[in-house]
Amino acid sequence: MKCRHCESNLTLTLIDLGTSPPSNAYLTETKLHEPEKWFPLRVLVCENCWLVQTEDFASANELFDSEYAYFSGYSSSWLEHSKNYVTQMISRFNLNKESHVVEIAANDGYLLQFVKAHNIPCTGIEPTTSTANAARQKGIEIVEDFFGVRLAEELVKKGKQADLTAANNVLAHVPDINDFVSGFSLLLKPDGVATFEFPHLMQLVNQNQFDTIYHEHFSYLSFIAVNRIFSANGLNIFDVEELPTHGGSLRVFAQRSDTGKRVVSERVDELLKIENNLQMNSASYYQGLQLKAEKVKNDLLEFLIKAKKQGKKVAAYGAAAKGNTLLNFAGIRHDLISFVVDKNPSKQGKFLPGNRIPIVDEEVLESVKPDYVIILPWNLKDEVIQQLNASGNRTNQYVIAIPDLTIL
C-alpha cells in the first residue's frame, strides 16, 4: 500500500486489530440471517510524511451509505460544544447576515442549526441520506454529496464561496485527503477561514485509545502530518487549539495560501515542537500500542468471564463505533454482555455489527437492573452517568475499559 498523501510505500505497522465489520453497519432482525462483510483492520505509518492510515479495504461508499446510523445531535455535551463554537466564530471573524458558512459533514444539522439561529446564511454538505434528511427537517440547506475539488468548483460556480467552513470529525474520514483539503482552498473566499476538528493522534497513542480505530477513519492525524498536507494543498495553518472532545482533539484554523493575510499564532510552532520532542516523526514513537491494546482486551475478557461465573448481569451503554471496535477485537458476544443501551431511536431494535449484541432503549436498564454497565463511549462517561442517574436508571457499578479497566 502507498501513502494517501505522499505515495510512499508503507511498511511500518502501528497496530493490527484483526478483522471486523464496518463499525456503524448496524444489523436489523432480517440481516441477522445474512452474511456480514468483515475487513482487516490494520493501521500503517508513513515514514516520509508521518500520516498514519488504515490499510485500504473498505470504500467510502460502503461505509457512508443511505442507512448511516451515527447522528451527532444525540450528545448534549457535543451540542453545547457546537453552540459555543458558533458563538466564538461569529465573534472572532465578524460573521453576519452577509456571510456564508459551509459545514462539511453536516450530519443531522447539529451545528448549522446554531448558525441558522443567528440568521447567517449556511449550507451543509452531507453524503448520507439518513442524516441529511434530519438536517433538512431543521430547515437547513443540504447538498447530499461527498466533498472534494469537484464539488467545491460546482459550489463556487453557483456563488456559494464561504467566509467560514467547518469540518468537524471528518478530516480523518476521507480516503483522498489531498483532494478533500484542496477543495477548501477553492471554496473559501480570499479572506475566508476553514476550521477542522479531529482527534489528535498524540492522545490516541499516549492514552491507549486504540478503540477509536475503525474503517470509517482512513487517517489518524498528528499536527506534523496535517501541517504538511495542508501546505501541499493550498492551505496555510494560522492557529491551533487543543480541545478535550473525543478524548483529546485539535481545532485547526487555516486560510488560503495565496490570499490569506492572518498572522500565524505562536501556538502553531509550539505544538509542532511538542510533537517533535515526542519524536512523532520517528518510527520509535509508534511501537508498543499493540501490547497495550491486547492488555485491555485480556483484562476486559477476564472481568466479563468472572462476572458471568458469579452470576452477575452485565450490560453496556452507547452503541458507539469505538465500542464496536473494542468488542469485536476482544471477541465479546451476547453471552457476556446482555444488551447495549442507546438514546438514538435509529439504532434501537437493531444489533451491533459483528458481535450482534441487541440495542435497546434506556427503559430496559430500569427493568433489568444489571450489576454492571460498561460505558463504551468513555469520552462521554460523565455525561452518561449524570444522565442515567438523573433518569432513575441506577446500576450498582459503571465500568470503562479504556485506557485501563476501571470500575467506577
C-alpha positions as CSV (number, residue, x, y, z in Angstrom):
1,M,0.0,0.0,0.0
2,K,1.1,3.6,-0.7
3,C,0.6,6.6,1.5
4,R,-2.6,8.5,0.8
5,H,-0.7,11.8,0.8
6,C,2.8,11.4,-0.5
7,E,2.5,7.9,-2.1
8,S,5.5,6.5,-0.3
9,N,5.5,2.7,0.3
10,L,4.1,1.8,3.8
11,T,5.9,-0.9,5.8
12,L,5.6,0.3,9.5
13,T,2.6,-1.1,11.4
14,L,1.1,0.9,14.3
15,I,-1.5,-1.8,15.3
16,D,-3.3,-4.8,13.9
17,L,-6.8,-5.3,15.4
18,G,-7.6,-8.4,13.4
19,T,-10.8,-8.2,11.3
20,S,-14.2,-6.6,11.9
21,P,-17.3,-5.3,10.0
22,P,-17.7,-1.6,9.5
23,S,-18.4,-0.2,13.0
24,N,-21.6,1.7,12.0
25,A,-23.1,-1.1,9.9
26,Y,-25.8,-2.0,12.5
27,L,-27.9,-5.0,11.8
28,T,-31.7,-5.4,11.5
29,E,-33.5,-8.5,12.6
30,T,-33.6,-9.6,8.9
31,K,-29.9,-9.0,8.4
32,L,-29.1,-11.4,11.3
33,H,-29.8,-14.2,8.8
34,E,-27.5,-12.8,6.2
35,P,-23.7,-12.8,6.0
36,E,-21.7,-9.8,7.1
37,K,-18.7,-8.2,5.4
38,W,-15.6,-8.3,7.6
39,F,-12.5,-6.4,6.7
40,P,-8.9,-6.5,8.1
41,L,-8.3,-3.6,10.5
42,R,-4.6,-2.7,10.4
43,V,-3.1,0.7,10.7
44,L,0.1,1.7,8.9
45,V,2.5,4.6,9.4
46,C,4.1,6.6,6.5
47,E,7.8,7.1,7.4
48,N,8.1,10.0,5.0
49,C,5.2,12.4,5.8
50,W,4.1,10.6,9.1
51,L,0.5,10.2,8.0
52,V,-1.0,7.3,10.0
53,Q,-3.6,5.4,8.0
54,T,-5.9,2.4,7.8
55,E,-5.0,-0.2,5.3
56,D,-7.2,0.0,2.2
57,F,-10.1,-2.5,2.1
58,A,-13.5,-0.8,2.5
59,S,-14.6,2.1,0.3
60,A,-16.2,5.3,1.5
61,N,-19.4,4.4,-0.4
62,E,-19.7,1.2,1.6
63,L,-19.2,2.9,4.9
64,F,-21.3,6.1,4.4
65,D,-24.5,4.8,2.9
66,S,-28.1,5.8,3.0
67,E,-28.7,4.0,6.3
68,Y,-25.8,5.6,8.1
69,A,-26.8,5.5,11.8
70,Y,-24.5,8.0,13.5
71,F,-26.4,11.2,14.4
72,S,-24.3,13.9,16.1
73,G,-27.3,15.6,17.8
74,Y,-27.9,12.9,20.4
75,S,-25.0,14.0,22.7
76,S,-25.9,17.0,24.8
77,S,-22.2,17.8,25.5
78,W,-21.4,17.8,21.8
79,L,-24.4,20.1,21.1
80,E,-23.1,22.5,23.7
81,H,-19.6,22.3,22.2
82,S,-21.0,23.1,18.8
83,K,-23.1,26.0,20.1
84,N,-20.1,27.5,21.7
85,Y,-18.1,27.1,18.5
86,V,-20.6,29.1,16.5
87,T,-20.7,31.9,19.1
88,Q,-16.9,32.1,19.1
89,M,-16.5,32.1,15.3
90,I,-19.2,34.8,14.8
91,S,-17.3,37.0,17.3
92,R,-13.8,36.2,16.1
93,F,-14.4,36.5,12.4
94,N,-17.2,39.1,12.4
95,L,-19.8,36.9,10.7
96,N,-23.1,38.5,9.9
97,K,-26.2,38.2,7.6
98,E,-24.0,38.9,4.6
99,S,-21.6,36.0,5.4
100,H,-21.9,32.4,4.2
101,V,-21.0,29.4,6.4
102,V,-20.5,25.9,4.9
103,E,-20.1,22.8,7.0
104,I,-18.6,19.7,5.5
105,A,-20.1,16.6,7.0
106,A,-23.1,18.5,8.4
107,N,-24.7,15.3,9.7
108,D,-28.1,16.0,11.2
109,G,-27.6,19.7,11.4
110,Y,-26.3,19.6,14.9
111,L,-24.0,22.7,14.3
112,L,-25.6,24.6,11.5
113,Q,-28.9,24.9,13.4
114,F,-27.0,27.4,15.7
115,V,-25.7,29.3,12.6
116,K,-29.2,29.5,11.2
117,A,-30.5,30.8,14.6
118,H,-28.2,33.8,14.1
119,N,-29.8,34.4,10.6
120,I,-26.4,33.7,8.9
121,P,-26.8,32.0,5.5
122,C,-25.4,28.5,5.6
123,T,-25.1,25.3,3.6
124,G,-24.4,21.8,4.7
125,I,-22.5,19.1,2.7
126,E,-23.6,15.6,3.8
127,P,-23.4,12.4,1.8
128,T,-25.5,10.2,4.0
129,T,-29.3,10.3,3.2
130,S,-30.4,9.5,6.8
131,T,-28.6,12.3,8.5
132,A,-29.1,14.8,5.5
133,N,-32.9,14.3,5.9
134,A,-32.7,15.0,9.6
135,A,-30.8,18.3,8.8
136,R,-33.4,19.3,6.2
137,Q,-36.1,18.9,8.8
138,K,-34.3,21.6,10.8
139,G,-34.7,23.9,7.7
140,I,-31.0,23.6,6.7
141,E,-30.0,23.5,3.0
142,I,-28.1,20.3,2.4
143,V,-26.1,19.2,-0.6
144,E,-26.1,15.5,-0.5
145,D,-22.7,14.6,-1.8
146,F,-19.0,13.9,-0.9
147,F,-16.8,16.9,-0.7
148,G,-13.7,17.5,-2.8
149,V,-12.3,19.6,-5.6
150,R,-15.2,18.7,-8.0
151,L,-17.9,19.8,-5.6
152,A,-16.0,22.8,-4.4
153,E,-15.8,24.0,-8.1
154,E,-19.5,23.4,-8.5
155,L,-20.4,25.5,-5.4
156,V,-18.1,28.3,-6.5
157,K,-19.8,28.5,-9.9
158,K,-23.2,28.8,-8.0
159,G,-21.9,31.8,-6.0
160,K,-21.5,29.8,-2.8
161,Q,-18.0,30.6,-1.7
162,A,-17.6,30.5,2.1
163,D,-16.5,33.1,4.7
164,L,-16.2,30.2,7.1
165,T,-16.1,26.4,6.6
166,A,-16.4,24.0,9.4
167,A,-15.2,20.4,9.2
168,N,-15.7,18.5,12.4
169,N,-14.5,14.9,12.8
170,V,-14.4,14.4,9.0
171,L,-10.8,15.0,8.0
172,A,-9.9,11.5,9.2
173,H,-12.9,10.0,7.3
174,V,-11.8,10.8,3.7
175,P,-9.9,8.3,1.5
176,D,-8.4,11.0,-0.8
177,I,-7.1,13.5,1.8
178,N,-5.3,15.6,-0.9
179,D,-8.5,16.2,-3.0
180,F,-10.5,16.9,0.2
181,V,-8.2,19.6,1.5
182,S,-7.7,21.1,-1.9
183,G,-11.4,21.6,-2.1
184,F,-11.3,24.1,0.8
185,S,-8.7,26.2,-0.9
186,L,-11.2,26.6,-3.8
187,L,-14.3,27.0,-1.7
188,L,-13.0,29.7,0.6
189,K,-13.3,33.4,-0.2
190,P,-9.9,35.2,-0.5
191,D,-10.1,36.1,3.2
192,G,-12.1,33.1,4.3
193,V,-11.3,30.8,7.2
194,A,-11.5,27.0,7.4
195,T,-11.7,25.2,10.7
196,F,-11.1,21.5,11.2
197,E,-11.6,19.4,14.4
198,F,-10.2,15.9,14.6
199,P,-9.0,13.5,17.3
200,H,-5.3,14.1,18.0
201,L,-3.1,11.1,17.2
202,M,-0.9,12.1,20.1
203,Q,-3.8,11.3,22.5
204,L,-4.6,8.0,20.7
205,V,-1.1,6.7,21.2
206,N,-0.4,8.2,24.7
207,Q,-3.8,7.3,26.2
208,N,-4.2,3.9,24.5
209,Q,-7.3,5.0,22.6
210,F,-7.0,2.2,20.1
211,D,-10.8,1.7,20.0
212,T,-11.0,5.0,18.0
213,I,-9.6,3.0,15.1
214,Y,-12.2,1.7,12.7
215,H,-12.8,1.5,9.0
216,E,-14.5,4.9,8.7
217,H,-11.3,6.5,9.9
218,F,-8.9,6.4,6.9
219,S,-6.4,8.6,8.7
220,Y,-5.1,9.2,12.2
221,L,-3.7,12.7,12.4
222,S,-0.7,14.3,14.0
223,F,-0.2,18.1,13.7
224,I,3.1,17.4,11.9
225,A,1.2,15.5,9.2
226,V,-1.7,17.9,8.9
227,N,0.6,20.9,8.6
228,R,2.4,19.2,5.7
229,I,-0.8,18.0,3.9
230,F,-2.4,21.5,4.2
231,S,0.7,23.2,2.9
232,A,0.8,20.9,-0.1
233,N,-2.8,21.6,-1.0
234,G,-3.2,25.3,-0.9
235,L,-3.9,26.0,2.9
236,N,-1.9,27.8,5.5
237,I,-2.5,27.0,9.2
238,F,-2.5,30.2,11.2
239,D,-3.8,28.9,14.6
240,V,-4.5,25.7,16.5
241,E,-6.3,24.9,19.8
242,E,-6.2,21.7,21.9
243,L,-9.7,20.5,22.9
244,P,-11.0,17.9,25.4
245,T,-13.6,16.4,22.9
246,H,-13.3,12.8,21.8
247,G,-10.6,12.1,24.3
248,G,-8.4,15.0,23.1
249,S,-8.8,16.8,19.8
250,L,-7.3,19.6,17.8
251,R,-9.1,22.6,16.2
252,V,-7.0,23.9,13.3
253,F,-7.6,27.2,11.7
254,A,-6.5,27.6,8.1
255,Q,-6.6,30.2,5.3
256,R,-5.8,30.2,1.6
257,S,-2.1,30.1,1.0
258,D,-2.4,32.5,-2.0
259,T,-4.6,35.2,-0.4
260,G,-4.7,34.7,3.4
261,K,-3.3,37.6,5.5
262,R,-3.8,36.4,9.1
263,V,-0.7,36.3,11.3
264,V,0.4,32.8,12.3
265,S,-0.1,32.2,16.0
266,E,2.8,31.1,18.3
267,R,0.6,28.1,19.2
268,V,1.4,26.6,15.7
269,D,5.1,26.4,16.3
270,E,4.6,25.4,20.0
271,L,2.6,22.3,19.1
272,L,5.0,21.3,16.3
273,K,7.8,21.5,18.9
274,I,5.8,19.3,21.3
275,E,5.2,16.6,18.7
276,N,8.8,16.8,17.5
277,N,10.1,16.4,21.1
278,L,7.9,13.3,21.5
279,Q,9.5,12.0,18.3
280,M,6.2,11.7,16.4
281,N,8.3,11.9,13.3
282,S,10.2,8.7,14.1
283,A,9.4,5.0,14.0
284,S,10.1,4.5,17.7
285,Y,7.1,6.6,18.8
286,Y,4.7,4.2,17.1
287,Q,5.8,1.0,18.8
288,G,4.1,-0.5,21.8
289,L,0.4,0.3,21.1
290,Q,-0.3,-3.3,20.1
291,L,0.7,-4.7,23.5
292,K,-1.3,-2.1,25.4
293,A,-4.4,-2.9,23.3
294,E,-4.0,-6.6,24.0
295,K,-3.8,-5.9,27.7
296,V,-7.1,-4.1,27.6
297,K,-8.7,-6.9,25.7
298,N,-7.5,-9.5,28.1
299,D,-8.4,-7.5,31.2
300,L,-12.0,-6.9,29.9
301,L,-12.5,-10.6,29.0
302,E,-11.2,-11.7,32.4
303,F,-13.7,-9.3,34.1
304,L,-16.6,-10.4,32.0
305,I,-15.9,-14.1,32.4
306,K,-15.5,-13.6,36.2
307,A,-18.8,-11.7,36.3
308,K,-20.6,-14.5,34.4
309,K,-19.3,-17.2,36.8
310,Q,-20.5,-15.1,39.7
311,G,-24.0,-14.9,38.2
312,K,-23.7,-11.1,37.6
313,K,-25.5,-9.5,34.7
314,V,-23.5,-7.1,32.5
315,A,-24.9,-4.5,30.0
316,A,-23.3,-1.8,28.0
317,Y,-24.2,1.8,27.3
318,G,-23.6,3.6,23.9
319,A,-23.8,1.7,20.6
320,A,-20.7,3.7,19.5
321,A,-18.3,2.8,16.8
322,K,-15.4,2.8,19.3
323,G,-17.3,0.2,21.4
324,N,-17.8,-2.0,18.3
325,T,-14.0,-1.9,17.7
326,L,-13.3,-2.9,21.2
327,L,-15.9,-5.7,21.4
328,N,-15.0,-7.3,18.1
329,F,-11.3,-7.1,18.8
330,A,-11.9,-8.9,22.1
331,G,-14.3,-11.4,20.6
332,I,-17.1,-10.5,23.1
333,R,-20.6,-11.7,22.3
334,H,-24.1,-11.7,23.6
335,D,-23.3,-14.4,26.2
336,L,-21.0,-11.9,28.1
337,I,-22.9,-8.6,27.5
338,S,-26.7,-9.0,27.6
339,F,-27.5,-5.8,25.7
340,V,-26.3,-2.3,24.9
341,V,-28.4,0.8,25.6
342,D,-28.5,3.8,23.2
343,K,-30.6,7.0,23.0
344,N,-30.7,7.1,19.3
345,P,-34.0,5.6,18.1
346,S,-32.5,4.7,14.7
347,K,-30.2,2.2,16.5
348,Q,-32.8,0.8,18.9
349,G,-34.1,-2.6,17.9
350,K,-31.0,-3.3,15.9
351,F,-27.9,-5.3,16.7
352,L,-24.2,-4.3,16.9
353,P,-22.2,-5.3,13.9
354,G,-20.1,-8.4,14.3
355,N,-20.9,-9.4,17.9
356,R,-24.7,-9.0,17.3
357,I,-25.5,-7.7,20.8
358,P,-29.0,-6.2,20.8
359,I,-29.5,-2.5,21.1
360,V,-32.3,-1.3,23.4
361,D,-33.7,1.9,24.9
362,E,-32.9,3.2,28.4
363,E,-36.1,1.8,29.9
364,V,-34.6,-1.7,29.7
365,L,-32.0,-0.7,32.3
366,E,-34.7,0.1,34.8
367,S,-36.5,-3.2,34.3
368,V,-33.4,-5.5,34.1
369,K,-31.2,-3.7,36.6
370,P,-27.8,-5.1,35.5
371,D,-25.0,-5.4,38.1
372,Y,-22.5,-3.6,35.8
373,V,-22.9,-1.2,32.9
374,I,-19.8,-0.8,30.7
375,I,-19.7,2.7,29.2
376,L,-18.4,2.2,25.7
377,P,-18.1,5.9,24.7
378,W,-15.6,6.5,27.5
379,N,-15.1,10.1,26.4
380,L,-18.8,10.8,27.4
381,K,-18.7,8.8,30.7
382,D,-19.5,11.8,32.9
383,E,-22.4,12.8,30.7
384,V,-23.7,9.2,30.6
385,I,-23.5,8.7,34.4
386,Q,-25.2,12.0,35.1
387,Q,-27.9,11.3,32.6
388,L,-28.7,7.8,33.8
389,N,-28.6,8.8,37.5
390,A,-31.0,11.7,36.8
391,S,-33.4,9.5,35.0
392,G,-33.5,7.0,37.8
393,N,-31.7,4.2,35.9
394,R,-29.2,3.5,38.6
395,T,-27.0,0.5,38.5
396,N,-24.6,-1.0,41.0
397,Q,-21.4,0.0,39.2
398,Y,-20.2,1.6,36.0
399,V,-17.2,0.2,34.1
400,I,-14.8,1.7,31.5
401,A,-12.2,-0.3,29.6
402,I,-10.0,2.5,28.1
403,P,-7.2,3.3,28.7
404,D,-7.3,0.7,31.5
405,L,-10.1,-1.4,33.0
406,T,-11.7,0.8,35.7
407,I,-14.8,0.1,37.9
408,L,-16.2,3.4,38.9
